[in-house]
Structures are given as structure tokens and as C-alpha cells.
Amino acid sequence: MAIVGVLITAFCVGTLWLAMSARIVKQYERGMVFRFGRVLPAIRGPGLTLIMPVVDRLRKVNMQIVTMPVPAQDGITRDNVTVKVDAVVYFNVEDPRRAIVNVQDYLFAVGQVAQTSLRSMIGKSELDDLLSNREALNQGLEVMIDSPALSWGIHIDRVEIKDVALPDPMKRSMSRQAEAERERRARIITTDGELQASHRLAEAAATMADTPAALQLRLLQTMVEVAAERNSTLVLPFPVELLRFLEHSAARSGTHTEDSGTHTQDSGTRTEDLMEALPADLRPKQPSHAAPSRSR
């Protein structure tokens, strides 16, 4: 009976010892054993691991990538613009021993370094870089955070600037600047179009000057286009020089003497023929002379 009691006691002690010494490390974790306060060189991998009860203490370290938002930081850019910038940091533990031994709280340490680096980056950058050149700023911010984190066993995967908040007066100024820039581009495009059109018109005028028949064809084409719109009025161009010629001819015919009656009669006949060929609204008005009244 004594042997049975000893066996039962040994079994209970062994079970209790196994329960106190057995630890489970997950797949995304690594375990570090502290024996009498000193860290053992061996790092426990995922699975079941055993430690000595009371003597050893197991510390688990998460090896997953941590997403840490950086609070918005107020700062003044190099061109003296007040902005508020926030970012996000992605990092993971690369060396569990240094992450536990070299720094008290690596999460808090990385957060503080990220905030100070973000404020420093704001002071070294201009507003245009914060708005349009974020890729280079992200790389520079990653280098600034990763430099002290290497001694802590932390690997900075990436850093990204999330948002840049501007004051309302600056937003209104930028909107006016963008509107003025769009208006400038519109005017440049319009003037370029007019310049190209003037060159084309000059070439067309030179071509028509060499071939006068082209001008007549163009006139006929314009008449066809106007007539296609079902208009009741058709406007035809008439040279003003011809009207002036007729006026001068009529004035010269009135100053001739009676001795040149035949020549005057012929020129008057030609003038009358040309006047009759004109439309009624284009004929020069002749002063009307009232007939003298006869007295009985």
C-alpha cells in the first residue's frame, strides 16, 4: 500500500509540475525565458514549450505588423504656413530580445519617435511638397523613424502621411490661385487658336489672290449655305467702288457743255443703263425739282 501511495503522490506531483511548466506559444509569437532575471539565449518558437516552475518566467512577443496611427501634429512649414499633419506607421518586431531588453515599452517609444519625426519633417518641408510630393516625404519620414528603432529590434515597414489640414484663409487663397491659373490657360488656348486661324486665313487670302476665280467660288458657296437655311432674304455683296464710280460719272455728265452734246448723251445713256441695272435700294437718290406753276 505504501508503494501505491508513493506512486499516486509522484503522479500528482508530476501532473502539477507539468501543468505549471507547460506553456503554449502561438504561431505569430515568440517566447523569451527569464531565469532568475536573466534572459536565456534560446528563443522559444511556436507550439508547446516547457519552463521550470517558480524559476523561469516566459515573456511572449507579438511578431505581427502593428498599425499605429500618429496623432495630428501642428507645425509651420518652411514657407511659413501653419498646417496640421497626421500619419500612420506600420512596423513589426524583428529581434524579440532587443525589443524587450533594450527598451521598456517599444510601442510607446515608436509612437513618440513618430510624432517628433513628423513635426521635424513639417518644419523642413514646404507646403507644395506636403500636398504633391508625399512619396518622397514618406520615405524620408520612414528613415527618420527607422534610425533609432533599429537598436530596439524594430523594423519600420512603411510610413504614410494621411491628411494635411490647412487653415480656411489658405484654402480660399489656393482656390483663387487655381481659378486664375485655369483662366490663364483658357486665354492662352484661345489666343493660340486665333493665331493659327489668322495664319490659315492669310494662306487662304494669298491663294485667292493668285486665283481670282477661287473668290467667286467661295462667294457662290456662301450663297448656297445661306440659302440652305430657308431664309427669305438673300444678301449679295456689292462693291462700293462701283457706286462711287457712278456718282462721279453723274457729276461729270452734269458739268459738260452743250457743244459736247453727243458725247454727253452717250455717257448719260451709259450711266442711266448702269443705274437701271442696280437694285432700287442701292440707287443714288436724285434731288426732286418741283415743276414751276403757271399763272394764268
PABALO-700434 format. One record per residue (C-alpha): x, y, z; residue in one letter. Coordinates in steps of 0.02 Angstrom, whole numbers, plus 50000, padded with zeros to 5 digits. Layout:
<rs>
XYZA
...
</rs>
This chain:
<rs>
500005000050000M
501435011750037A
502125009349861I
500435013349785V
500315029049890G
502045034449835V
501605031549653L
500005041349669I
500925055449754T
502265055449619A
500955055749483F
500055070349562C
501675079949585V
502195076449406G
500495081749340T
500565097549443L
502345101149385W
501855098249204L
500365109749221A
501445123349296M
502865121749171S
501905119249008A
501655134848902R
500915137148728I
501685149548607V
500585154548459K
501145154748279Q
501345173748271Y
502265174648438E
503995171048503R
504425166648684G
505865172648791M
506295163948954V
506955173949102F
507835162649230R
508205171449392F
508025187949298G
509245183549160R
508625180648983V
509095164048906L
509895164648733P
508675152248658A
507055159748591I
505565148248605R
504625145648443G
502765142348417P
501995126848496G
502125118548667L
503625123448772T
504145118948949L
504915130049080I
505455127149258M
504095132349380P
504485146249501V
506235148249425V
505795153149246D
504615166449178R
504045166248997L
503815182848904R
502885182048738K
503205194648600V
501995197748456N
502875197148288M
501415203648183Q
501455220248093I
500745233848205V
499735248148130T
500005263648236M
499115279948194P
500125295448230V
499065309548305P
498915325548204A
500395337048234Q
500325355948217D
501815363948134G
502435378148025I
503165373747856T
504755381147785R
503725394047687D
502845399647849N
501165390847827V
500275383347978T
499705365547944V
499095350348039K
499755333547977V
499375315948035D
500155299547979A
500145280748006V
501625269348043V
501755250748001Y
503095241148097F
503475224148173N
504685216548298V
506225209548212E
507255204748365D
506205199848518P
507685200348636R
508165218348597R
506335223748592A
506105217648771I
507815221048846V
508375237248762N
506765247148780V
505445247248916Q
503915249148803D
504325248248619Y
502545253048566L
502605269348664F
504385272748606A
503955270548422V
502435281848442G
503455295848520Q
504815294648388V
503505295248252A
502725311148322Q
504375320248341T
504955314748168S
503325320748092L
503495338048171R
505305339048112S
504795334247936M
503435347747933I
504715361147978G
505925355547841K
504635354347701S
503635366947601E
501775366947578L
501875361547395D
502915346347446D
501645341247578L
500235342147450L
501045334847294S
502675326147340N
502115314547479R
503035299347415E
504735307047447A
504165313747616L
503535296447665N
505235288947627Q
506135302547724G
504975300347873L
505245281547867E
507135284047876V
506965296048021M
505915283748123I
506895268348074D
508555275548128S
508275274248318P
507105259348302A
508485248048236L
509325247348407S
507665241948482W
507455227048365G
506015235748274I
505835235848085H
504855250348010I
503905243047864D
503185259247794R
502585276547844V
501215286347756E
500535303847779I
498655302847793K
498005320647786D
498615338547779V
497385350747858A
497545368947801L
496765384447879P
495225391647792D
496075407747729P
497425397147646M
496105386147563K
495245401547492R
496905408547429S
497325392147344M
495615391247262S
495835408847192R
497565404247130Q
496905388647044A
495485398546964E
496705411646899A
497825398046830E
496375389846738R
495835406646667E
497615410046608R
497685393346520R
496005396446438A
496595413246372R
498205405846306I
497245392046216I
496045404846141T
497445416146079T
498385401246007D
496825396345912G
496605413945844E
498435414445793L
498305398045699Q
496675403845619A
497495420045562S
498915410345480H
497665399445389R
496655414445333L
498235422945270A
498675407445169E
496905406645100A
496955425145053A
498615422644963A
497895407944867T
496335417744818M
497415432444764A
498355421044644D
496745413344577T
495315426244573P
494085412744522A
494265404944695A
493485420544772L
491985418944658Q
491805400544703L
491895404944886R
490535418044861L
489415405344774L
489725392844914Q
489225405845044T
487625409444947M
487215390844945V
487495389545133E
486395404545167V
485025398245052A
485045381145138A
484385389145298E
482705393045213R
482915411745229N
481765423245133S
483125436545113T
484715433945015L
486115446545041V
487335448844897L
488955458644916P
489095473744803F
490705483544781P
490595501244847V
491865507044718E
490585504244582L
489345515944668L
490675529244687R
491115527444503F
489295530044457L
489155545444567E
490725553144491H
490095549144316S
488425557544351A
489305573044421A
490445574444271R
488985572344149S
488085587544227G
489585599144203T
489795596044017H
489315609943896T
488065608543757E
489465607943625D
489875590243679S
488055585043667G
488355568843577T
489735563243697H
488705568743847T
487175559943782Q
488145543743759D
488925544543933S
487245549044010G
486475534343920T
487805522643989R
487585529744163T
485705527544154E
485935509644094D
487065505844243L
485855514444362M
484415504144297E
485425488444321A
485605492344508L
484285487244634P
483075500844686A
483755502244865D
485555504544803L
485205518244676R
485805535744725P
484395547344765K
484165561944643Q
483525578444709P
481725581144656S
481345597944571H
479595604744588A
478805610044422A
478505628844412P
476695633544420S
475985643344276R
474975658844310S
473545662344201R
</rs>
